[in-house]
Amino acid sequence: MPDLSSLLAAASLAASGAFWACLAASLRRFRDPADAPADLPMTLIKPVRGLDDAMEASFRSIVAADPLKVLQVIVALESDDDPAFPVARAFAAAHPDRDVLVLLTGPAGARMGKAHNMIEALKAAKHPRVLFSDADTSITPALLRETARAFREGADAVFGLPYHADAPGFGGWCFMVAFNHSYCVPAALAYEAGQFRSFAGAWMGYTKETLAKVGGLEPFSRSIADDFALGMAARGAGARLELLREPVFVSESGTRPAEAFWHVAKWASIICWSFPLAWLLAPFVNPVMLALAAVAAAFAAGASSAPGLVALGAAFATRALVGLIQDRRVGRIRRPAWTYLALLGADLGAVVFWPLGLRRTIEWRGRRY
């Protein structure tokens, strides 16, 4: 009967194989986006709270992605005291030839702020297909074309994979690890397997008919992860969901180490309580952690650590190479190859965030949830 160390080493090798399977699925999915013009009228809602570093770039990307001017754009924020209001108003004023509305939604009350802005903006949506996009996302012409293509072909809801743009410093790297090398890794494979759950609000779109089937947005107004809850409800209602073949690029604000740490810790809690089973199982599908456990078990038992060390070498190579290839092929990021060795430490650092995810309350932009 295999000892514990050998079992853990085998589990680590299996987990490394799963990473390669995830990469293969990503390379199959994120290629050949639609090249037909994005001439399908849609409403784009951007719920805003506070001034993100990438907000102006996000607004400019809308203009670049929509040369045919088919989008109705609604920037929704609670009051004109929000520091983002002048930026949104300047964007609307600079493009009088486009259908841009800066909507003041009033106090959120018991609703979550983002959901409140989405609910109020939806009332002003003119088109039967509605897109929602975070303030720190930049869209590309390919993403808009893909969205139009998916809706034309019968999708009821569409989702862009949130991929963090190349960012400097330790904080920026933390965001890239959290997005690109953790959250994004299994998305395409899960989609192929019919178990897609990556309902990220960075870029998601629904037909009004689908929103009506799930009772509108109000039932999700107090959910900390409104995007996930809405996506699960649409799935439960039998909607046809599609993961788009072009990612959506995100640039988070606050890249100082302390800011990035608590930002990622916030996501940890949101993911944990939105999808607790996945959170609880996460340490047991990490090849690096399993291999280290195999080495430790062998040491404790006085047995050979060779299986664990082989698994550890495979895990290290897997994490670095999968990260490098995915960034270059999916995210179009070309960092030096040696920088991906930092992913080895990132897996150990994740041990800190795992228990932080168990917190039942978080604070974000002056509000406690």
ChimeraX attribute file (.defattr): number of C-alpha atoms within 10 A of each C-alpha:
attribute: neighborCount
match mode: 1-to-1
recipient: residues
	/A:1	5
	/A:2	7
	/A:3	12
	/A:4	14
	/A:5	27
	/A:6	23
	/A:7	17
	/A:8	26
	/A:9	28
	/A:10	20
	/A:11	20
	/A:12	29
	/A:13	26
	/A:14	16
	/A:15	22
	/A:16	25
	/A:17	16
	/A:18	19
	/A:19	23
	/A:20	16
	/A:21	17
	/A:22	21
	/A:23	24
	/A:24	15
	/A:25	19
	/A:26	23
	/A:27	16
	/A:28	13
	/A:29	20
	/A:30	18
	/A:31	14
	/A:32	11
	/A:33	19
	/A:34	20
	/A:35	11
	/A:36	11
	/A:37	16
	/A:38	24
	/A:39	16
	/A:40	18
	/A:41	17
	/A:42	23
	/A:43	25
	/A:44	25
	/A:45	27
	/A:46	27
	/A:47	25
	/A:48	24
	/A:49	20
	/A:50	14
	/A:51	18
	/A:52	20
	/A:53	14
	/A:54	16
	/A:55	23
	/A:56	18
	/A:57	16
	/A:58	22
	/A:59	22
	/A:60	13
	/A:61	16
	/A:62	20
	/A:63	17
	/A:64	13
	/A:65	19
	/A:66	18
	/A:67	13
	/A:68	14
	/A:69	17
	/A:70	15
	/A:71	27
	/A:72	20
	/A:73	23
	/A:74	24
	/A:75	26
	/A:76	27
	/A:77	30
	/A:78	21
	/A:79	15
	/A:80	15
	/A:81	10
	/A:82	15
	/A:83	13
	/A:84	20
	/A:85	23
	/A:86	13
	/A:87	15
	/A:88	24
	/A:89	16
	/A:90	12
	/A:91	18
	/A:92	20
	/A:93	13
	/A:94	10
	/A:95	11
	/A:96	9
	/A:97	9
	/A:98	16
	/A:99	14
	/A:100	20
	/A:101	19
	/A:102	19
	/A:103	21
	/A:104	17
	/A:105	19
	/A:106	14
	/A:107	13
	/A:108	16
	/A:109	8
	/A:110	9
	/A:111	17
	/A:112	18
	/A:113	22
	/A:114	22
	/A:115	23
	/A:116	26
	/A:117	27
	/A:118	24
	/A:119	21
	/A:120	21
	/A:121	25
	/A:122	22
	/A:123	8
	/A:124	14
	/A:125	19
	/A:126	13
	/A:127	16
	/A:128	12
	/A:129	22
	/A:130	22
	/A:131	25
	/A:132	22
	/A:133	24
	/A:134	21
	/A:135	27
	/A:136	22
	/A:137	28
	/A:138	25
	/A:139	26
	/A:140	19
	/A:141	21
	/A:142	21
	/A:143	23
	/A:144	25
	/A:145	22
	/A:146	26
	/A:147	30
	/A:148	22
	/A:149	21
	/A:150	21
	/A:151	19
	/A:152	11
	/A:153	8
	/A:154	11
	/A:155	19
	/A:156	23
	/A:157	27
	/A:158	23
	/A:159	27
	/A:160	26
	/A:161	27
	/A:162	24
	/A:163	26
	/A:164	26
	/A:165	23
	/A:166	18
	/A:167	15
	/A:168	11
	/A:169	10
	/A:170	15
	/A:171	22
	/A:172	22
	/A:173	23
	/A:174	23
	/A:175	25
	/A:176	23
	/A:177	22
	/A:178	19
	/A:179	19
	/A:180	22
	/A:181	23
	/A:182	13
	/A:183	16
	/A:184	21
	/A:185	22
	/A:186	20
	/A:187	23
	/A:188	27
	/A:189	21
	/A:190	15
	/A:191	18
	/A:192	13
	/A:193	9
	/A:194	10
	/A:195	11
	/A:196	19
	/A:197	17
	/A:198	22
	/A:199	25
	/A:200	20
	/A:201	22
	/A:202	25
	/A:203	28
	/A:204	25
	/A:205	26
	/A:206	23
	/A:207	19
	/A:208	17
	/A:209	13
	/A:210	19
	/A:211	21
	/A:212	11
	/A:213	13
	/A:214	20
	/A:215	11
	/A:216	16
	/A:217	17
	/A:218	15
	/A:219	13
	/A:220	22
	/A:221	23
	/A:222	16
	/A:223	18
	/A:224	21
	/A:225	21
	/A:226	21
	/A:227	20
	/A:228	21
	/A:229	18
	/A:230	23
	/A:231	25
	/A:232	18
	/A:233	18
	/A:234	21
	/A:235	17
	/A:236	10
	/A:237	13
	/A:238	12
	/A:239	21
	/A:240	13
	/A:241	23
	/A:242	20
	/A:243	26
	/A:244	26
	/A:245	25
	/A:246	28
	/A:247	26
	/A:248	25
	/A:249	22
	/A:250	25
	/A:251	25
	/A:252	21
	/A:253	18
	/A:254	15
	/A:255	20
	/A:256	14
	/A:257	15
	/A:258	11
	/A:259	13
	/A:260	20
	/A:261	17
	/A:262	16
	/A:263	20
	/A:264	20
	/A:265	21
	/A:266	20
	/A:267	16
	/A:268	22
	/A:269	24
	/A:270	22
	/A:271	20
	/A:272	21
	/A:273	17
	/A:274	17
	/A:275	13
	/A:276	15
	/A:277	11
	/A:278	13
	/A:279	19
	/A:280	14
	/A:281	10
	/A:282	12
	/A:283	16
	/A:284	15
	/A:285	17
	/A:286	22
	/A:287	30
	/A:288	29
	/A:289	20
	/A:290	26
	/A:291	31
	/A:292	21
	/A:293	19
	/A:294	29
	/A:295	24
	/A:296	15
	/A:297	21
	/A:298	21
	/A:299	13
	/A:300	10
	/A:301	12
	/A:302	9
	/A:303	13
	/A:304	14
	/A:305	18
	/A:306	15
	/A:307	19
	/A:308	27
	/A:309	16
	/A:310	16
	/A:311	28
	/A:312	25
	/A:313	13
	/A:314	18
	/A:315	27
	/A:316	18
	/A:317	17
	/A:318	22
	/A:319	24
	/A:320	19
	/A:321	17
	/A:322	20
	/A:323	23
	/A:324	22
	/A:325	17
	/A:326	21
	/A:327	21
	/A:328	12
	/A:329	15
	/A:330	19
	/A:331	20
	/A:332	13
	/A:333	15
	/A:334	12
	/A:335	12
	/A:336	8
	/A:337	12
	/A:338	9
	/A:339	12
	/A:340	19
	/A:341	16
	/A:342	13
	/A:343	20
	/A:344	17
	/A:345	12
	/A:346	17
	/A:347	18
	/A:348	14
	/A:349	12
	/A:350	17
	/A:351	12
	/A:352	11
	/A:353	18
	/A:354	18
	/A:355	15
	/A:356	18
	/A:357	23
	/A:358	18
	/A:359	15
	/A:360	11
	/A:361	11
	/A:362	16
	/A:363	11
	/A:364	10
	/A:365	7
	/A:366	6
	/A:367	9
	/A:368	8
	/A:369	12
